[in-house]
Amino acid sequence: MRTTITISLPPETKEDLEELASRRSVNRSVIIREALAEYLFRLRFRQLRERMLQEAATTAGQPLTDEDVFEAQS
């Protein structure tokens, strides 16, 4: 089930949103849903990364590099 919410945007952001939606031939809601989904994904990723770094620091005695974290997740 979908829920409707109302947001306020500065005029420039609304214009940018409308222009992008027009270029992609989608409505504004599609753009906002995609942007929010990506934002939430990145937020969860950063939180997971921070927890992994903290855990690695307590178990290994030193923080892992980004490459170490990537390899551990691959």
N, C-alpha and C positions, 0 to 999 in steps of 0.2 A: 504494500500500500504506500502511496506517495503522500507526502506532507508538503503543504505550501508554506513558505516563509517569505517574509518581506525584508529586503535589505535596502540601505540607502547608499548611493554612490556619488562621488563628485561628478560633475557634468563631463569632464574630460574622460574619466574612466567609462562612463556610460556610452559616450561616443565611440571610444575604442572597442568596447564590447559589441556594440551594434555593428560597427564596421567589420569586425572579425566574424561575427555570426553571418553577416551578409556574404562575405567572401567564401565562407565554408558552406553556405546554404543550409544552415541549421538555425534553430532559435537560440535565444540568449541562455535559456535554461541548460541547454546541452553544454555550452562553454563553461558556465558556472559549475555544473556538476563535475565536469572533467577537471577543472582547476582545483576544486575542493578535494576530489579524490586523490589527485597528485599531491596536494599539500599534506593531506593526512598520511599518505604513504611515506612521504619524506620525513614527516615528524616521527612516525613509528620507527622508521629505519634509524634515524638519529638516536632515538631513545634506546633501541636495541644495541646499537653500536656502543653507546656510552656504558650500558650495563656490561657488555662483553669486555670493554676496556677495563672497567673496574674489577671484574672477576679475574681477568688475566693478571692484573697488577697484584691482586691478593694471592693468587695461586702460583704465579710464576716469578713474582718479585719485580717484574718490570713490565711496563705497558707494551702492547703489541703495536706494530705499525699498521697503517691502513691495508697494506699488502698482506700482512699476516691475517688480519681479520677477513679479508676477501677470500684468501685461500682456505681458511677454516670453514667458511660458508659455502664454498664451491664443492 
